[in-house]
């Protein structure tokens, strides 16, 4: 399982934020944290590859 974040800015390379992801006490669940240096709209991608299959999902969030 991976957790990636980025913020696109026109004319610049995407800014990448620090993200961590670790297994929770409950099997199949994970806990993650993301550190953003400033506010703005961010793109978050969660990717998985395990016994039940693989895939990914993306979503946007607003950081204040």
Secondary structure, 3 states (H helix, E strand, C coil): CEEEEEECCCCCCCECCEEEEEECCCCCCEEEEEECCCCEEEEEEEEEEECCEEEEEEEEEEEC
